[in-house]
Structures are given as structure tokens and as C-alpha cells.
């Protein structure tokens, strides 16, 4: 079993989650409204969508900036979270109606949140997450402590060690939030980590070394558009409108990275150059799930089961709605 120590605690329970969401809304830093700049407001209730605060969520911010939600007939409010798992917790608690999150992190939450439903993929990459080693680490065999964020980061770190023939039981996994991890590396408290940008670049700025991308050892991730089964039963038409707006935004992110970067800077205070570079490393595009996707998800589910993080293998057949996008084309 991996040894973990935690420097910060995630949200605990619905009360804390609701309080955090109230704070985000009150201060205005965590939400944006799709009506801004669009000149029109769609009819109907507002759909709250949980997103992260890194460039991988650029299509959501671009959809806001260019009024694409309203153009597709839906009102959207984005609620920002520092970690994807917190956004999924908000979805499970009913504080938001939809969320964007990585496949790996979501699979790890399916057992405790069986009502989660994944509608589509909106991005994928084997280049965005990178392995960073400390100043004194000359070879991967010297790694004794590895920082990780539960979910995608931890899986990527585990697969990296395995790819180098290192027994993962010989390495202590230190759980921390992304902003803390480059500092831990700089202080020598950990020897390596695997994270998405900007944290590899931050580690390099502090003297660390970017060793390789996860694709170098055969690992890629995808991001899912999530909702819950109960909401989807009555609001499938609204979900379809969100999906179609996101599809247009993902295509525009690829074709106009500068516009996407400017929208991300405005919404999440991410430097534009950082987002432009990230878009080069991420393949944005809305699509249905494939057989190859499901094979990879099965491997991830086994990871959670084999490491004892879940007691039973997650029910991917129930959670991943294969063909949903094709079946719910706008106007069908």
C-alpha cells in the first residue's frame, strides 16, 4: 500500500461544499455568466457548471466570452474549483448541474457517487501532464517520495514508476494540492511529481527538471462532460444545448487559441501565453466514447480496485453513456 500524508483537507460534506459555493458566488471570483458580452440572455433556468482553473477548461471560458451558451439557447454559470474532484463533489451534492473533469478522477468517485453520468469527451492528451524531478535526482531509481493529487496525478505517477521498473511500494506518495507541490519539490520534501500545467513549468522555474510527458510511457487522459442521472432525466434537452455549445467552443479553441487564451485569462487569471502553449499540447474536440476509450477506462478502474482505493470495481457501463452525443443532436 502507498503511504500518504495530507497537507490540506478536501471539502467535507454537503454543508462545507454549499458554504464554499456561496462564498464563490458572493465574491464574484468563482463564477461567470454566459450572457456577458453576448447581447442576449437565453430563456429558462441557469445551469451551473463546475470547472477547474487551468487552461484545459479554455472551451468553457471561450463559450462564456463569446456568448455561445446563449446562442444555443441555454443560460450557464461557471463555478470554479481548484481541483476537479471538488467540482464533482458539488455535482453529487446538487450544488451544480454539470461538471467538467478528467476520466481518471471521475472513475475513482463512481462508487461513492453512482448517479454520475458522463455524456461525452471534450479533450484528450498525452502531452499535457509531465513528470518533474528534483534538483538532486539524477535517475528515476533515486525517487523515494513522490507528490500526487488523488486521481489522475496519482495514476500518472504510479504508471511512471512502473514504466521505470520501480516497485511502487518502495516510494512514499505525499498527497498535496497542485500549488503546493512545486514548493515541496524545491524544499526537497519530495523527489518528483506528475502534474498538468502550469505546475511542471513552476517546478522548472524553481530548479526542477521536466523529464518527460505521460505519453512517453503510454498514458493519456480525457476530460468528460458530467451530470447526474436524476437531472438528466428531466433536462436532457438542456444538456444537449450545453453539449452543442461546448462542441462549438472546443472547435474554436483549436482554430483560435489566442481568443481562447484571452477568455481564460479574463475568467481564471491564467496568463495568455500559458494557455496558448497548453492548447498546443491538448487535443480539444467534443465526441462520443469509443471502444478504445472504454478499454482504457477499464484499466483505470482496475487501478483503483488493485490499490484498495475502492472496494468494488466502478460500474463504467452505467456511468459512461456511449453514443449519447449522437443520439442527442440539437434539433433531433
N, C-alpha and C positions, 0 to 999 in steps of 0.2 A: 504493500500500500504506500502511496505517496504521503509524505509528511507535509502538512501545510501550516502556515501561520498567517493570520489575517491582521492587516493594519487598519482596515476600515470595514465597517459592517454595512451590508446592503440594506435596502428598505425592509422593514419587518412588519408584515401585516397590512391590512387594508387601511387602518387608521393613519399610520405613518405615511402611507402612499397617498392617501387623499390630502393630507396636510401638505405634502411636498408639491402636489399638483396645484393646490390652492395658492401656495407661495409663488410658484412659477407664473401662474396667471396674474396674481396681484402685482408682481414686479415687472411684468411685461417682457422679461428676458427669455422666457421659455416658450413663448407662443408667437405664431404669426398667423395672419388671416389672409386667405386666398383672394379676398375681394380687393386688397390693397393693390392699386395700380391697374386693376382690370377694368374699372369704369362700370362694372355691373356686379350685382350680387345674385347668386342663384337662389331659387326658392327652396324651402324645406329646412329641416334641422341641420345644425352644424355637425359634421363628422370630425371627431378629434382623432388625430393620428400620431402615435408615438414614434419619434425618430431620434437618432443619435446626433452627435455634434462633430462629425468628421466628414471629409469630402465624399465618402461613399453614399451619403444621403443627398448629394447635389441635385438629383432629379426632383426631389420633393421641394427643395428650396427654389429651384427654377420654375416649377409649376406655380408656386406662390407668386414669384416676382412677375411672371408673365400672364397671370390670371387664367391659367389653363384649367383649374378646377371649375371656375365659373363657366368657362366656355363649354365644358362638358356637363354642365347642369348640376353641380354639387358645391356646397359650401364646406370648406375644410379649414380646420385649425390645427397647426402642427404644435406638438408638445415635445420639447427637447429633454433628453435624458443623457447622462454621462456614460451609461452602459446600456447595451441592448437588452440585457436581462431585466433591467428596471422597467423598460418600456413594455416588455411582455407581462411583467407583474401588473402593470397598470391596466393592460388589456384584460387580463384574467379577473382583476378586481372590478371591471366595468367602468373605470375612470376614463378610458379611451375606447373607441370602437374598432380601430385598426392599428397596425404597427408594422414597421419595417425592422427586420432582424436577420442575423445570419442563420443559416441552416443548422450549423453545429450547436450554437447556444440554444436554439429553439427545441431541437431534438432532446436536449438534456432536461428540458422543462415539461415535456409532454406528459410524463407520468403523473406529475402533480397538477397539471392543467390539461386534462383530457379533452376539454372543449375547444382547444385551439385548432384552427383550420388555416392551412396555407393555400393561397389561391394561385400564386404564380411566382416565377423568378424574375427579378428586375436587374440583377447584376451578377457577375461571377468573375473570379480572378485567381490566378496562381502567382501573381507578381506583387500584389499589394501588401501582403504580410511578409515580414522579413525577420531573419534571425540576426540578433545583435549580441556580440560577445564583449566582455570587459577588456580593459587595457592589458591585464596580465595574462589573459587566456590566449595561449599560442595555438592550442589544438582543442577540438571539442572534447577529447578524452579528459581534459582538465576541469570540466564543468562539474561542480559539486552542488551548487544551488542555482535554481532556475526560477525566475519570477514568472507568474502567469495570472491572467484573468480567467476565472472559470468559464468554460465553454470553448469557443473557437481558439483562443490563445493557448489554453491548456492542451487541447488536442494537437495543435500545431507543434507545440513544444515537445510533446510526447513522441510524435511521429518523427521529429527531427532527431531526437536522441536514438530512437530505434534505427533510423537510417544510417547512423554512425556506429551501430553495433554496441551502443551503450545501454547497460541494464538500467531501466528507469527507476528501479528500486534503490539504486545507488545514488540517486540525485534527489535532493530535497526541493520540493516545489513550494515556493513562497507566494501566497496569494496577495495581490495588491491591485489597486486601481491604476489604470493606464498612466495618468500624470505622475504617479509616484515612482514608477518603475525605472525610467532613465536615471533618476536620482539615486535609487538603490544600487544600480549598476555602477554609477560614478563613485559612490561611497565604498564599493567593494562588498556590499551586503549580499549581492547576488553576482553570479558569473555570466549570466546570459538571459535572454528572453526572446519571445517571438510575438510581435505585435504589428498592427496596421499603422499606417502613417497618421499623424506626424511623429509618432513615438520612436520609430527607428532613426529618423533624422535627428530627433532630440538627443538620442543616445550617442549618435556620431558626433554631434556638436560638443558633447561632454567628454569625448575621447574614446568612446566605444568604437567597435568595428562592425559594419554591416557585412555579415558573412555570406548570406545567400537568401533567395526568396523561397517560399514554401514550395513553389512549383519545381524547384531544383530537386526536391525529394518526393515529387509526385502528389503534393497536396494542394488542392484548390478549395475555394469556398463559394457559396452563392448566398444571395440575400433573398428572403421571402417577403411577400406582402401577406400579412396575417390578419385574421379576425377571429371571432369566436362563433361557434355553431349556432347559438341562440339568436344572436344579432343577424347572422347571415340568413336565417330562415325567413325573416320579415323584411330584410333590407338588401336583398341580392341585387336589386336594380341600382341602389346607391353604390354598392360595392363595385358593380360593373362600371359605373361612371368614374369612380376613383381609378380603377384599373386602366381605363382608356386614357384618362388624363396623364397618368403616370407613364403609360406607353409612349405618348407623345413627348413627354418631358425627358424620358430616357433617350429617345432618338435625338432630341435637340441637345442634350448634354454631350453626346458623341459628336454632333455636327458643329456645335458652337461652344467649345469648352470655356471660352472667356466669359460668355454670358452666364454659364452655369457657375463659374468661379465667382463672378461678381454677386450673383444671388446668394451663394453660400457665405461669402464674406459679410453681406448685409444681414443675413439671418443668424449666422453662427459665429461670426467674427473670425473666420478662418482666412488667412492670407490668400489672395487670389493665386499667386504663383504656386502655392502648395496644392490647391485644388486642381489647377491645370496639370500639374505633374501627376497627381493621383488619377486623373481621368485617362492619362496615357497608360496607366497600369491596370485599370479596371475596364471590363467589357460591360457596358451598360446596354440593356435591351430587355423589354418585357416579353416573356414567352411562357408556354406551358412546360410542365415537367416531362422529362424523357426517361426512358428505361435506364440509361446510364446514370442519370441523377439518382434514381431510386437505389441503384446498386451502391453508390457512394454513401447515401443516407443510411443504408443497412449497415455499412462498415462503421459509421459513426455511432449508430445505436448499439452495436456490439462493444464499442469502446466504453460507453457508459456502463454497460452491463458487466463487462470483464473487469473493470476497475472498481466495481462495487458502488458506483455513484447512484445507480438506480437498482431497484430490487427485481424489476421485470423489464424486458425489452420494450421500448416505446412502440406504440401502435401507429406505425407510419402509414399503413393503408387507410386508416381512418382520418389521420391528420392532413395528409398531402392529397389535395383534390386534383388528381391528374385529369387534364382536359377541361378544367373549369373555365379557363380563359376563352377557349374556342367555343364552348357551349354558351358563353355569356357575352358574345359580341354586342356592341352597342346597337340597339335597334332591333335585336333578334327577339 
